[in-house]
């Protein structure tokens, strides 16, 4: 059997065995709420703290080689090496990526801090509303 004949036979066999499959999450257990995500205040705070720490470290550690890289690129360019311009371009791209990552860490940290403080204010308001309402007398 030639390669073309074998290839045709393999394609035909694969085509006849094709079937549609849908990816999906498993159905929730009977009687369950179906909720599978739980995030607690202390977890949010820990994630926000890590994002802030990463933000702080990236601002300094992400730039520690900038001066040496720029000097090396300049020296290579002065000596007529094309790799000097490539090194300078790589450094420019690196700096842009570090800035993007620093901004993302700040967004995460600030967003989580806002969520924590907003949730705490909402809880205080709900407590004050229930305390001032007639429902409070029935709960006691």
C-alpha positions as CSV (number, residue, x, y, z in Angstrom):
1,X,0.0,0.0,0.0
2,X,1.4,3.4,-1.0
3,X,1.6,6.4,1.4
4,X,-1.3,8.1,-0.5
5,X,-3.5,5.1,-0.2
6,X,-2.7,4.7,3.5
7,X,-3.2,8.4,4.2
8,X,-6.6,8.3,2.4
9,X,-7.7,5.3,4.5
10,X,-6.6,7.0,7.7
11,X,-8.5,10.2,6.8
12,X,-11.6,8.2,6.0
13,X,-11.4,6.3,9.3
14,X,-10.9,9.5,11.3
15,X,-13.8,11.1,9.5
16,X,-16.2,8.3,10.3
17,X,-15.3,8.3,14.0
18,X,-15.8,12.1,14.4
19,X,-18.4,13.1,16.9
20,X,-19.4,16.4,18.6
21,X,-18.4,16.8,22.3
22,X,-19.4,19.8,24.4
23,X,-17.2,20.8,27.3
24,X,-19.2,21.8,30.4
25,X,-19.0,21.9,34.1
26,X,-20.4,19.0,36.0
27,X,-24.0,19.4,37.1
28,X,-24.3,20.5,40.8
29,X,-25.2,17.9,43.3
30,X,-28.9,17.5,44.1
31,X,-29.9,19.8,47.0
32,X,-26.6,21.8,46.8
33,X,-26.4,25.5,46.1
34,X,-24.1,25.0,43.1
35,X,-21.7,27.7,44.5
36,X,-18.1,26.7,44.1
37,X,-16.3,30.0,44.8
38,X,-15.8,31.3,48.2
39,X,-13.5,34.2,49.1
40,X,-13.1,35.5,52.6
41,X,-11.9,38.9,53.8
42,X,-8.6,37.6,55.1
43,X,-7.9,36.0,51.7
44,X,-8.7,39.2,49.8
45,X,-6.4,41.1,52.2
46,X,-3.5,38.6,51.7
47,X,-3.8,38.8,47.9
48,X,-3.9,42.6,48.0
49,X,-0.8,42.7,50.2
50,X,1.1,40.4,47.9
51,X,0.1,42.5,44.9
52,X,1.3,45.6,46.7
53,X,4.6,44.0,47.7
54,X,5.2,42.8,44.1
55,X,4.4,46.3,42.9
56,X,6.9,47.8,45.3
57,X,9.6,45.3,44.4
58,X,9.1,45.5,40.7
59,X,9.5,49.3,40.7
60,X,13.1,48.9,41.9
61,X,14.1,45.4,40.9
62,X,12.7,45.6,37.4
63,X,15.0,48.5,36.6
64,X,18.3,47.4,38.3
65,X,20.0,46.5,35.0
66,X,18.8,49.6,33.0
67,X,21.9,51.7,33.4
68,X,24.3,48.8,32.7
69,X,22.3,47.7,29.7
70,X,22.1,51.2,28.2
71,X,25.9,51.6,28.7
72,X,26.6,48.3,27.0
73,X,24.3,49.1,24.1
74,X,26.1,52.4,23.6
75,X,29.5,50.8,23.7
76,X,28.5,48.1,21.2
77,X,27.0,50.7,18.9
78,X,30.1,52.9,19.1
79,X,32.2,49.8,18.1
80,X,30.0,49.2,15.1
81,X,28.1,46.2,16.3
82,X,24.5,45.9,15.2
83,X,23.7,44.1,18.5
84,X,24.0,47.5,20.3
85,X,20.8,48.7,18.7
86,X,19.1,45.3,19.4
87,X,20.2,45.4,23.0
88,X,18.8,48.9,23.4
89,X,15.5,47.9,21.8
90,X,15.3,44.8,24.1
91,X,15.8,47.1,27.1
92,X,13.1,49.5,25.9
93,X,10.7,46.6,25.5
94,X,11.6,45.2,28.9
95,X,11.0,48.6,30.5
96,X,7.6,48.8,28.9
97,X,6.7,45.3,30.1
98,X,7.8,46.2,33.6
99,X,5.7,49.3,33.6
100,X,2.7,47.3,32.4
101,X,3.2,44.7,35.2
102,X,3.7,47.4,37.9
103,X,0.4,49.1,36.8
104,X,-1.4,45.7,36.8
105,X,-0.2,45.0,40.4
106,X,-1.3,48.5,41.5
107,X,-4.7,47.9,39.9
108,X,-5.1,44.6,41.7
109,X,-3.9,45.9,45.0
110,X,-6.1,49.1,44.9
111,X,-9.1,47.2,43.6
112,X,-8.9,44.6,46.4
113,X,-8.3,47.3,49.0
114,X,-11.4,49.2,47.7
115,X,-13.4,46.0,47.8
116,X,-12.5,45.4,51.5
117,X,-13.3,48.9,52.6
118,X,-16.4,49.1,50.5
119,X,-17.7,45.8,52.0
120,X,-16.9,47.0,55.5
121,X,-18.9,50.2,55.0
122,X,-21.8,48.2,53.5
123,X,-21.8,45.9,56.6
124,X,-21.8,48.9,58.9
125,X,-24.7,50.5,57.0
126,X,-26.7,47.3,57.1
127,X,-26.1,46.9,60.8
128,X,-27.2,50.4,61.4
129,X,-30.3,50.0,59.2
130,X,-31.3,46.8,61.0
131,X,-30.7,48.3,64.4
132,X,-32.9,51.2,63.6
133,X,-35.7,49.2,62.0
134,X,-38.7,47.4,63.5
135,X,-37.1,44.0,62.5
136,X,-34.6,44.4,65.2
137,X,-37.2,44.1,67.9
138,X,-38.3,40.8,66.4
139,X,-34.8,39.4,66.3
140,X,-34.1,40.0,70.0
